């Protein structure tokens, strides 16, 4: 009698699941991105009309959007609501052909992009899509949806390659890229998608160098190329990430100096008295610089008052694109998306879980401290630029008179969240979430539910709210 052999069936290892993460991401991103690209209203992204006009100009197809009831190059979907509700949306936007018009006659000046700016590079992919869509059928609906579909495919493939390329932090890369704010930017004509991708690429290069504990000559070439891409192709506030380059130079070109600095910093950190003095001194320097800039910018007392009043009193009794904590991850345009508050809250939890589930690969306390400082500098830079911004026109609301901050949006900070990896992935950061399969299911299921909900709640708001 032959001895029966049993095959032991084992589940995929954690390593195998991580190796396949980029494939899972690509499938989910393309499917959800296609749903958003086809289903979401035109111009649903912030400044949607502006992005369309710039993209159509770059494709040589500048046209009069007033044909589609858009009287100005603004933002929002208000002009489309009637067509949705009356049932003639398809005829109005997909069958009505565009009327070409010179850019000089557009009702908004100064929107021709400079080739050296992110405004130009961030609209190259949308412009290509607009051009292809025009060849299919010259209506604004066909052109925009075609551009969205192409943007989804290109952006998703680029993120697929970046996740595959990165040696650590893969789940955080996938998590941020599948958040409704980022994925909706992939399914739009916005330059935000390119900024996110360039930052992700740059951060992957930095991560790989820290994992390998060395910088080969070709890695310096990659870093230089990615840095140049961020400088010209990403939004201005993301240039603060380039401050990581001097840190890498010190670590790998002057390793002895870095060891001395790191050792001195570690000694300071171990001593409670010196640690307190260092923290107080650092805060004093930051406060002094901030005070100096605010005095030059709009006055120290007024700026401080305006910042405080916006976070101790709810000066906005409605959701808007300036609802920072909503549109950081969960809702691209809160006042037209109508997504419930729990969506934004759960994405903070998802990001927190993803960060804590990653492997620890950062050594030395100097890297997380400097990364944290750069993260805060990015936030300060954005707040600084919007501290004196107020909307034009009349009448001026009471909220504006008492100092309501407007124009500030959470999406300006989303790509800088990669920096949190350098804090939670430090070898001394003891909190670690195991159960990689459960974490992956949590991230992907949340991405699927909330992105589908984004489409549903937006359309529900159009028809019933």
DAHUSUL-V748967 format. One record per pair of residues at least 24 apart in sequence whose C-alpha atoms are under 7 Angstrom apart, sorted by the first residue. I is the first residue (numbers start at 1). J is the second residue. D is the distance in Angstrom with one decimal. If there is no record, write none. Layout:
# DAHUSUL-V748967
i = <I:I>
j = <J:J>
d = <D:D>
This chain:
# DAHUSUL-V748967
i = <14:22:22:22:25:25:26:26:26:29:29:30:30:30:32:33:33:33:34:34:36:36:36:37:37:37:37:37:38:39:40:43:43:44:44:45:45:45:46:46:46:47:47:48:48:49:49:49:50:51:51:52:54:54:55:55:55:55:56:56:57:58:59:59:59:59:61:62:62:62:62:63:63:63:63:64:64:64:68:72:73:73:81:85:93:93:93:94:94:94:94:95:96:97:97:98:98:98:116:117:117:118:118:118:118:119:121:122:122:122:123:123:125:126:126:148:148:148:149:151:151:152:152:155:159:162:162:166:166:167:168:169:171:172:172:175:175:178:179:179:179:180:180:180:180:180:180:181:181:181:181:181:181:194:195:195:195:196:198:198:198:198:199:199:201:202:202:211:214:215:237:237:237:240:240:241:262:262:266:298:303:306:310:310:315:315:321:322:322:322:322:323:324:324:324:325:327:327:327:328:328:328:328:329:336:337:337:337:338:338:338:339:339:343:350:355:355:356:356:356:356:357:357:357:358:359:360:360:360:361:361:361:362:362:362:362:363:363:367:368:368:371:371:375:375:379>
j = <436:160:163:164:160:174:156:157:160:156:178:152:153:156:451:152:183:187:149:152:184:187:455:145:148:149:187:188:145:455:455:76:77:76:77:188:332:333:75:76:333:74:75:75:76:73:74:75:74:189:190:189:111:112:123:126:127:130:127:130:103:127:127:128:130:131:100:100:101:102:103:98:99:100:101:99:100:101:93:107:107:108:462:463:139:140:141:139:140:141:142:139:139:138:139:138:139:140:232:232:233:232:233:234:235:191:233:191:194:233:189:191:151:151:189:187:188:189:187:186:187:186:187:186:197:201:204:204:208:208:207:358:354:354:355:351:443:447:329:330:447:329:330:331:332:450:451:327:328:329:330:331:332:234:233:234:235:415:226:229:230:234:230:415:226:226:227:361:252:252:378:381:382:374:378:374:364:366:365:388:387:403:404:405:399:404:409:406:407:408:409:409:408:409:410:410:409:410:411:410:411:413:414:414:458:454:457:458:457:458:461:454:457:450:443:421:424:424:431:432:433:432:433:434:425:425:425:426:427:425:426:427:422:425:426:427:426:427:422:422:423:419:422:416:419:413>
d = <6.6:5.3:5.7:5.6:6.9:6.2:6.1:6.8:5.8:6.2:6.5:6.5:6.4:6.4:6.9:5.7:6.4:5.7:6.2:6.9:6.7:6.2:6.6:6.1:5.3:5.9:4.8:6.9:6.0:6.8:6.0:6.4:6.3:6.1:6.2:6.7:6.8:6.6:6.0:6.9:6.5:6.0:4.3:5.6:7.0:5.4:5.8:5.9:6.4:5.8:5.8:6.5:6.9:6.8:5.6:5.9:4.4:7.0:6.0:6.2:7.0:5.9:5.1:6.6:6.8:5.6:6.4:5.7:5.7:6.1:6.0:6.4:5.4:3.9:4.5:5.7:6.1:5.6:6.9:6.0:6.7:6.3:5.8:5.9:6.7:6.0:5.0:5.5:6.4:4.5:5.8:6.2:5.7:5.4:4.3:6.1:5.3:6.3:5.9:5.5:6.4:5.6:4.1:5.3:5.9:6.8:5.4:4.1:5.5:6.3:7.0:5.8:6.3:6.5:5.2:4.8:5.1:6.5:6.6:5.8:6.2:5.1:5.3:6.1:6.7:6.0:6.9:5.0:6.2:5.7:6.8:6.0:6.2:5.6:6.2:6.7:6.5:5.9:5.6:6.4:6.2:6.3:5.4:6.2:6.7:7.0:5.5:6.5:6.9:5.1:5.9:5.7:4.6:6.8:6.7:4.3:6.1:5.5:7.0:6.8:6.0:6.8:6.8:6.4:6.9:5.4:6.9:6.2:6.3:6.5:6.3:6.8:6.7:6.7:6.2:6.8:6.9:6.2:6.8:6.6:6.5:5.2:6.2:6.9:5.8:6.2:6.3:5.9:5.5:5.2:4.8:6.6:6.9:5.0:4.2:6.1:6.7:5.0:6.0:4.0:4.9:6.9:5.7:6.9:6.1:6.3:5.9:4.3:5.5:6.0:6.4:6.2:5.8:6.6:6.2:6.4:6.3:6.3:6.6:5.1:5.5:5.7:4.6:6.1:6.6:6.3:4.3:5.4:5.0:5.9:6.1:6.2:6.5:5.9:4.4:5.9:6.1:6.1:6.9:5.1:4.8:6.0:6.6:6.5:6.6:6.9>
